[in-house]
Amino acid sequence: MNDLTQTPEMLIANLGARARKASALLAQVSDAQKAQALTLAAQALRDAAPAIAAANARDMENAAANGLSPAMLDRLRLDAGRIAATADGVDQVASLPNPLGSIIDRSERPNGLVLERVRVPLGVIGIIYESRPNVTADAAALCLRAGNAVILRGGSEAVESNRAIHAAMLSGIVAAGLPADAVQIVPTTDRAAVGALLKAAQFVDLIIPRGGKSLVARVQEEARVPVLAHLDGINHSYVDAAADADMACALVVNAKMRRTGICGATETVLIDRAFPAAARVVAALLDAGCAVRGDADVQALDNRVTAAREEDWDTEYLDAIVSVRMVDGLDDALDHIAAHGSHHTDAIITQDGERAERFLNAVDSAIVMWNASTQFADGGEFGLGAEIGISTGRLHARGPVALEGLTTYKWLVRGMGQARP
């Protein structure tokens, strides 16, 4: 048990030291044992579904009383289907190919030395997240399967849900003979504990924040530990002049409205001025219950459209609101995305393969799509299992971060007595 009278620095040092020891033990555990632990953890989640749902109901009641937005309440909500899907995600991670020990490349030097780069765990990972309690299970599963110990720090709005999920996961992990300290949760909602975790470079090898812009900005500003993060999901769906009208309507509505509170939701729709069915696309969004904020040309298409402000092009709504702009061809769309995008996910809808390939090559985002909904920006949909998040940076890992993204490598050098002259 952790003594909650400790200072945040003492608390994090205690958790970190235990995580470091657990990570060393995990390095000696077979992949089969780790997979078994996750299979048992997934079943424990299913068995604990009523307790998890009850804990989530308490969180939802408190969050609603505290004025959490509908989009954030949706992120927080755990119904029977979402709990089952969370357990299924843990099972899927258990069945994924083991990345550890895989040889990235191999070469032999003229002097006979054989060099290999081999995947190994990162060590200890700190996850700081808000709202979504399923991250507790996703992060624990991915980190553990990749051989890492993890320290979880969820948001105060999901404290009851996170603790219930962690308890269930831990029962499966321990039943498989793995150390309990491989997956720890910070037992306090004190914000000072976050600051202590960000500075715990002696114990933590990587910090991954998942949450709003203010959280990620704070992490990036204060961290003394490497950070893997994304800020906004300001994603674009560009309807090219050569788009199929039925496809454009269906994809744009799905990309915005399937789930408005996820980071893969489209926030801005760009419509080529030469596309003949622009009014249909705008009407489809409005008829689906989405508020449309548009430029003057878009307002002229439907009197239900309100005027877009300049800040709308840089806003992640996470709600049933979208900004729509008419553009003068592909170059204009590319310029807009470069100026206002967040390097997360952007899509083109077109029947012109040449323009599509140019878009795919020109847009500098972690995920770029052709004739697909941006809502597919998800590790599970990419066949990676549960994801730890989507990285919009350019170093280490980019896009959905799953098992491989939670590893690093080391060089193995095999010789036959070579001495350097």
Secondary structure, 3 states (H helix, E strand, C coil): CCCCCCCHHHHHHHHHHHHHHHHHHHCCCCHHHHHHHHHHHHHHHHHCHHHHHHHHHHHHHHHHHCCCCHHHHHHHCCCHHHHHHHHHHHHHHHHCCCCCCCEEEEEECCCCCEEEEEEEECCEEEEEECCCCHHHHHHHHHHHHCCCEEEEECCHHHHHHHHHHHHHHHHHHHHCCCCHHHEEECCCCCHHHHHHHHCCCCCCCEEEEECCHHHHHHHHHHCCCCECCCCCCCEEEEECCCCCHHHHHHHHHHHHHCCCCCCCCEEEEEEECCCCCHHHHHHHHHHCCCEEEECHHHHCCCCCCEECCHHHHHCCCCCCEEEEEEECHHHHHHHHHHHHCCCCEEEEECCCHHHHHHHHHHCCCCEEEECCCHHHCCCCCCCCCCCCEEECCCCCCCEEECCHHHEEEEEEEECCCCCCC
